[in-house]
Amino acid sequence: MNKKQENWLLSMWAVALIATLGSLYFSEIKGYIPCTLCWYQRIFMYPIVLIGLIALIQKNISIAWTTASFAFIGGCISLYHYGLQKLAFLQDSAPECSGASCTGAYINYLGFITIPFLALIAFAFIFIASLVILKQTKE
């Protein structure tokens, strides 16, 4: 692993850690109840923290395919969830939730920054970082 790959891996891990801590802050400290789609996004974000940490310790960049897969699927869920919140024609397709509604937005900074949007940005960064690592591996 060269220094650039290590930096990308460290950045990817840091973004996943911040996203994980942010989701825990919103649910455990602020008391926001995660909806069904939020839980699915967590399922794809949380393992990236552990996978990234192990990869950093072992200096193993072969995890890039795994992190790219997790980030792509999680990003698709985030994009759909963000669409449910912002696009009226999608709101009818929202899953039934026993707790919080998937169409509700606990935060709405600047009129467009919601929790699924933040998750989407994190997943997009992790996906791009994974692709960069894979590209550098082939060179």
C-alpha positions in Angstrom: 0.0 0.0 0.0 1.4 3.4 -1.0 0.9 6.6 0.9 -1.9 7.9 -1.4 -3.9 4.7 -0.9 -3.3 4.9 2.8 -4.6 8.5 2.9 -7.7 7.5 0.9 -8.3 4.6 3.2 -7.9 6.8 6.3 -10.2 9.4 4.8 -12.8 6.8 4.0 -12.6 5.4 7.5 -12.9 8.9 9.1 -16.0 9.7 7.0 -17.6 6.4 8.0 -16.8 7.0 11.7 -18.2 10.5 11.6 -21.3 9.3 9.9 -21.7 6.6 12.5 -21.2 8.9 15.4 -23.6 11.4 13.8 -26.3 8.8 13.5 -25.8 7.7 17.1 -25.9 11.4 18.2 -29.2 12.0 16.5 -30.8 8.9 17.9 -29.3 8.6 21.4 -28.7 12.2 22.4 -31.3 14.1 20.4 -33.8 11.3 20.7 -34.8 11.1 17.1 -36.3 7.7 16.4 -34.7 6.1 13.2 -37.2 5.0 10.6 -36.9 1.8 8.6 -34.8 3.2 5.8 -32.5 4.9 8.4 -31.9 1.5 9.9 -31.0 0.1 6.5 -28.6 2.9 5.9 -27.0 2.2 9.3 -26.7 -1.5 8.4 -24.5 -0.5 5.4 -22.5 2.3 7.1 -21.6 0.8 10.5 -19.6 -2.1 9.1 -17.5 0.2 7.0 -16.0 1.7 10.2 -14.9 -1.7 11.4 -13.7 -2.9 8.0 -11.8 0.3 7.4 -10.1 0.2 10.8 -9.0 -3.4 10.3 -7.8 -2.5 6.8 -5.8 0.4 8.2 -4.2 -1.7 10.9 -3.3 -4.5 8.4 -2.5 -2.0 5.6 -4.8 -4.0 3.4 -6.4 -2.2 0.5 -8.2 -5.3 -0.9 -11.3 -4.2 1.1 -12.0 -1.5 -1.5 -14.4 -3.8 -3.3 -16.3 -4.5 -0.1 -16.5 -0.8 0.9 -17.5 0.1 -2.6 -20.3 -2.4 -2.5 -21.6 -1.3 0.9 -21.4 2.3 -0.1 -23.2 1.8 -3.4 -26.1 0.0 -1.8 -26.3 2.3 1.2 -26.1 5.3 -1.2 -29.0 4.0 -3.3 -31.1 3.6 -0.1 -30.1 7.1 1.0 -31.0 8.6 -2.4 -34.4 6.9 -2.3 -35.0 8.0 1.3 -34.0 11.6 0.3 -36.4 11.4 -2.6 -39.2 10.3 -0.3 -38.6 13.4 1.8 -38.3 15.9 -1.0 -40.3 14.6 -4.0 -44.1 14.5 -3.4 -44.8 11.9 -6.0 -42.5 9.4 -4.2 -44.1 9.8 -0.8 -46.9 7.3 -1.5 -44.3 4.6 -2.0 -42.8 5.1 1.5 -42.6 1.9 3.6 -45.0 1.5 6.5 -43.2 2.4 9.7 -44.3 1.6 13.2 -42.1 4.3 14.7 -40.9 7.3 12.8 -42.1 8.1 9.3 -39.7 7.7 6.4 -41.0 10.9 4.8 -40.5 13.0 7.9 -37.4 15.2 8.3 -36.0 15.8 11.8 -33.5 18.3 10.4 -33.8 20.5 7.3 -30.8 22.8 7.2 -30.8 25.4 4.4 -34.0 23.8 3.0 -32.3 20.7 1.6 -29.8 19.1 4.1 -31.6 16.2 5.9 -30.2 13.2 7.6 -30.5 11.0 4.5 -28.8 13.7 2.5 -25.8 13.6 4.9 -25.7 9.8 4.6 -25.8 10.1 0.8 -22.8 12.4 0.9 -20.9 10.1 3.2 -21.7 7.0 1.0 -20.8 8.9 -2.1 -17.4 9.9 -0.7 -16.7 6.3 0.5 -17.7 4.9 -2.9 -15.4 7.4 -4.8 -12.6 6.7 -2.4 -12.9 3.0 -2.9 -12.9 3.4 -6.6 -9.7 5.6 -6.4 -8.0 3.0 -4.3 -9.0 0.3 -6.8 -7.7 2.4 -9.7 -4.4 3.1 -7.9 -4.0 -0.6 -7.3 -4.2 -1.4 -11.0 -1.5 1.2 -11.8 
